[in-house]
Amino acid sequence: MNHWLVKSEPAEFSFDDLKNDKTTEWTGVRNYAARIHLNGMKKGDICLFYHSLTEKAIVGLCKVTKEAYPDPTDETGKWVAVELAFLKPLKKKVLYSTLKEMEHMKSFDLIRISRLSVMPVADVYWYEIMEMAETPAD
């Protein structure tokens, strides 16, 4: 199983929206690197859900329930979507500002390529983030 981070602007689609909807199609991603990552997601993979712009924090966990398929919002046929399902909120939010201050997190894509909306999360970062969130990692 792999771990990922997906970003969303809370005003557009928040973690609470995912909780209420239970599942969502993760559509509208229009970045080539993010598309590669969407194509790499497998059913059962776990994602950190990140609120961008206003909150800038990792707030919850979701799960890939459907692997990459053509994005229904894309008329060109070049882009893909995945389906995500709500898992649980983190016990404690993990702030971007906190991660950015940590020297060993500087190579984490969230810090290094902050505009990327979908990214893999290496185990070393996953376990540390889950510890910071006071949430069981598995």
C-alpha positions in Angstrom: 0.0 0.0 0.0 1.2 3.5 -0.9 0.4 6.8 0.8 -0.5 10.0 -0.9 -1.5 13.6 -0.1 -4.3 15.3 -1.9 -5.0 19.1 -1.6 -8.3 20.9 -1.8 -9.4 24.5 -1.1 -11.9 24.1 1.7 -14.3 26.7 0.1 -14.4 24.4 -3.0 -14.5 21.0 -1.3 -13.6 20.5 2.3 -12.9 17.4 4.3 -16.3 17.9 6.0 -17.8 17.7 2.5 -16.1 14.4 2.0 -17.4 13.2 5.3 -20.9 14.2 4.4 -20.7 12.7 0.9 -18.8 9.6 2.0 -17.1 9.4 -1.5 -16.1 11.8 -4.2 -14.7 11.8 -7.7 -11.3 13.6 -7.5 -11.6 15.5 -10.7 -10.3 18.7 -12.2 -6.6 18.0 -11.7 -4.7 19.6 -14.6 -1.0 19.2 -13.8 1.2 16.6 -15.5 3.1 15.6 -12.4 -0.2 15.2 -10.4 -1.6 13.2 -13.3 1.3 10.8 -13.0 0.6 10.4 -9.3 -3.2 9.9 -9.9 -2.3 7.1 -12.3 -0.1 5.6 -9.6 -2.8 5.4 -7.0 -4.1 1.9 -6.3 -7.4 0.8 -4.7 -6.9 0.7 -0.9 -4.1 3.4 -0.8 -4.5 5.9 1.9 -4.3 9.7 1.4 -3.7 12.6 3.7 -6.3 15.3 3.0 -4.8 18.8 3.0 -6.8 22.0 3.2 -4.9 24.6 1.0 -5.0 28.4 0.9 -6.8 29.5 4.1 -6.1 26.7 6.6 -2.9 25.1 5.2 -3.1 21.9 7.2 -3.4 18.2 6.9 -6.8 17.5 8.4 -7.9 13.9 7.7 -7.5 10.6 5.9 -9.3 9.2 2.9 -8.9 6.0 0.9 -8.6 5.4 -2.9 -11.7 3.3 -3.8 -11.4 3.5 -7.6 -8.2 3.7 -9.6 -7.5 6.3 -12.3 -10.2 6.6 -15.0 -10.9 9.3 -17.6 -11.8 12.6 -15.8 -15.5 13.3 -16.7 -14.9 17.0 -16.5 -12.2 16.9 -19.2 -13.3 17.2 -22.8 -9.8 16.5 -24.2 -9.5 13.0 -22.8 -6.0 13.7 -21.4 -6.7 13.9 -17.7 -7.7 11.3 -15.1 -9.7 11.2 -11.9 -9.8 8.7 -9.0 -12.5 8.0 -6.4 -11.8 8.8 -2.8 -13.7 7.7 0.3 -13.8 9.4 3.8 -11.9 7.5 6.5 -11.4 9.7 9.5 -10.3 13.1 10.7 -6.9 13.4 12.3 -7.0 13.8 16.1 -4.7 16.9 15.7 -4.3 18.9 12.5 -0.7 19.1 11.1 0.0 22.6 10.0 2.1 23.4 6.9 4.0 26.1 8.9 5.1 23.4 11.4 6.3 21.0 8.7 8.1 23.8 6.9 10.1 24.6 10.0 11.4 21.0 10.4 14.7 20.6 8.7 14.2 16.9 7.7 10.8 17.8 6.0 12.4 20.1 3.5 12.6 17.4 0.9 8.9 16.4 1.3 7.0 17.4 -1.9 4.5 19.4 0.2 7.3 21.8 1.2 9.5 21.4 -1.9 6.8 21.7 -4.6 4.1 23.5 -2.7 1.8 24.0 -5.8 1.5 20.3 -6.5 -2.0 19.1 -5.7 -1.4 15.3 -5.6 1.8 13.8 -4.3 3.2 10.6 -2.9 4.1 10.5 0.8 7.2 8.4 1.6 6.9 6.2 4.7 9.4 8.4 6.7 7.1 11.4 6.3 3.9 9.4 6.7 4.8 8.0 10.1 6.1 11.3 11.4 3.0 13.2 10.2 0.7 10.5 11.8 2.7 10.8 15.1 2.3 14.6 15.0 -1.4 14.1 14.3 -1.7 11.8 17.3 -3.5 9.3 15.0 -2.6 5.6 14.5 -0.6 5.2 11.3 -2.1 1.9 10.3 
